[in-house]
Amino acid sequence: MTDPDRLARFLRSTLQNAGRQYEEARRAYGSARESALADLPTDDEGRAKLVCRRYADRRAVPLDGEGRPACYDADHPDCQGCAEDVRAGRVETWE
């Protein structure tokens, strides 16, 4: 076997391993995010019971696939922080 063949095999196996590790990390992140979202208290309609940072009131709101409340405003820093806290599972809630 020539050196270029050996190099090609090495590169192929290295890239395959990197791809597997990336996929495992992506799945683990997704599972952790889903777990954090599942731990939030909800009302009878399945809406998350959050305390709004922007308006300082209690809200029952649906969350999108990214863990953002329906009232999310991408341009407002309080909303950005709220969405980050929802995904991390540390957002203020109410019962």
C-alpha positions as CSV (number, residue, x, y, z in Angstrom):
1,M,0.0,0.0,0.0
2,T,1.4,3.4,-0.9
3,D,1.7,6.4,1.3
4,P,-1.1,8.3,-0.4
5,D,-3.5,5.4,0.2
6,R,-2.6,5.2,3.8
7,L,-3.0,9.0,4.2
8,A,-6.5,8.8,2.5
9,R,-7.6,6.0,4.8
10,F,-6.3,7.9,7.8
11,L,-8.1,11.1,6.8
12,R,-11.3,9.2,6.0
13,S,-11.4,7.4,9.4
14,T,-10.5,10.7,11.2
15,L,-13.4,12.5,9.5
16,Q,-15.8,9.7,10.2
17,N,-14.9,9.7,13.9
18,A,-15.3,13.5,14.0
19,G,-18.7,13.2,12.4
20,R,-19.8,10.5,14.9
21,Q,-18.6,12.7,17.9
22,Y,-20.5,15.7,16.5
23,E,-23.7,13.7,16.1
24,E,-23.4,12.4,19.6
25,A,-22.9,15.9,21.0
26,R,-25.8,17.3,19.0
27,R,-28.1,14.5,20.3
28,A,-27.0,15.0,23.9
29,Y,-27.6,18.8,23.6
30,G,-31.0,18.2,22.1
31,S,-31.9,15.7,24.9
32,A,-30.8,18.2,27.6
33,R,-32.8,21.0,26.1
34,E,-35.9,18.8,25.8
35,S,-35.5,17.7,29.4
36,A,-35.2,21.3,30.6
37,L,-38.3,22.3,28.7
38,A,-40.2,19.3,30.0
39,D,-39.5,20.3,33.6
40,L,-41.3,23.6,33.2
41,P,-44.7,23.8,34.9
42,T,-47.6,24.0,32.4
43,D,-51.3,24.9,32.5
44,D,-54.1,22.6,31.3
45,E,-53.5,23.6,27.7
46,G,-49.7,22.7,27.8
47,R,-48.5,26.3,27.9
48,A,-45.4,27.0,30.0
49,K,-46.0,29.1,33.1
50,L,-43.3,31.8,33.0
51,V,-42.7,35.1,34.7
52,C,-42.1,37.6,32.0
53,R,-38.9,39.6,32.5
54,R,-39.9,42.4,30.3
55,Y,-43.3,43.2,31.8
56,A,-42.8,41.4,35.2
57,D,-46.0,39.5,35.0
58,R,-47.1,35.8,35.1
59,R,-47.8,34.3,31.7
60,A,-48.9,31.0,30.3
61,V,-47.4,30.8,26.9
62,P,-46.6,28.2,24.3
63,L,-42.9,27.6,23.5
64,D,-41.6,27.1,19.9
65,G,-39.1,24.4,18.9
66,E,-36.2,26.6,20.1
67,G,-37.6,27.1,23.6
68,R,-38.8,30.7,22.9
69,P,-42.1,31.9,24.4
70,A,-44.8,33.1,21.9
71,C,-44.3,36.6,23.2
72,Y,-40.6,36.6,22.4
73,D,-39.1,39.7,20.8
74,A,-35.7,39.1,19.2
75,D,-34.7,42.7,19.6
76,H,-35.4,43.0,23.3
77,P,-32.6,42.0,25.7
78,D,-35.1,40.8,28.4
79,C,-36.7,38.5,25.9
80,Q,-33.3,37.2,24.7
81,G,-32.3,36.4,28.3
82,C,-35.7,34.8,29.0
83,A,-35.3,32.5,26.0
84,E,-31.7,31.6,27.1
85,D,-33.0,30.8,30.6
86,V,-35.9,28.7,29.3
87,R,-33.5,26.6,27.3
88,A,-31.2,26.2,30.3
89,G,-34.1,25.3,32.6
90,R,-33.5,28.2,35.0
91,V,-36.3,30.6,34.0
92,E,-38.6,31.9,36.8
93,T,-41.9,30.1,36.8
94,W,-45.1,30.0,38.9
95,E,-47.5,27.3,40.0
